[in-house]
Amino acid sequence: MNEYRITIKDIAEELGVSTATVSNVIHGKTQKISQQTVAKVQEKIEESGYLPNMAAVLLAQNTSKIVCIVLSNDVKYENKMIEDPFVSGMLNYLSKELAKNDYFVMLKEEPDINEIVRYASMWNMAGLVLIGFCTADYEKLRSNMHIPFVVVDSYQKEVHKYSDVGVDNIEGGRLAGEYLIKMGHEKILFLSDNDEDCDHDRYIGLTNALREAKLPVDPRDFKMLSPIKEERMEIYEKIYLEIGGYTAAFAASDVYAIEFMNFLQGKGVNIPKDFSVIGFDDIPLASMIHPSLTTISQNLELRSKVAVELLMELIGGAAEGRMELLPVTLIERESVRKHHANKDKQEG
């Protein structure tokens, strides 16, 4: 097997041009080179299978044209953050939007902010998109490096040197609550593994809907789940013991909504005849399961498009970041049934 590696010098000698000319073509510095020579060098590079030293290429350019999508890999994802439907959906659309803008995508799972600073500088990255970190992380990152970055869901209350794209979680929670109430449900469980940021806002939206309908808000209806699946199953068992006091559940994510539905169906509970469930996110699986899941949709394609637009503004030299709060919509499917208290008691 021939392991000989083609060099810039080899290409230059074969074409009868200088090594500087070949190097400039590789690095995109072609302003002072004729189009005929550029085409000839590019053809020879492709024909020879020459592989440039990317580190050298990146250092030589003012921008690497690389955007890194960084995932925190929180414990709730059980070291499978990329497999999470919301995250994988964002990755899909982000990569497409960045490609439209002629940027390459690098993907990194890294909870350590210091490491992010190190390799962002090492690769001379043009920008970053961060998913799953906390506010303190963003502030530390901004104070330790000057590479532009955009955050998915930072929950900031004011503009910073970085940009943030989120969705109206309070309105989403209100839409879910309003819909369940309209369908006759007054005792509603809320399922989440935390009471912070987006999940907190979704719960606030639900309580707003209950208050608007003059219905009581009971903190005991907030059922705190565990990010660890085995522990979550134990919590579902406890919830099941008091399920008779409720007619519906609003889960802070489609993943938990689907998991809870499967748990109840395993106990012989008919969804939605015996119990209704609504989720949040509108992941692809929501429309594929049976019964299909009623949910609050956040448009991942639009979020990704806006995230990239915000990043391009920062890369282009914008002095300040921007916050964009995108709308959500209710997607009505089969997992919620109209509840008639007296009729259901008679049928039972």
Disulfide bonds with the S-S distance in Angstrom:
none
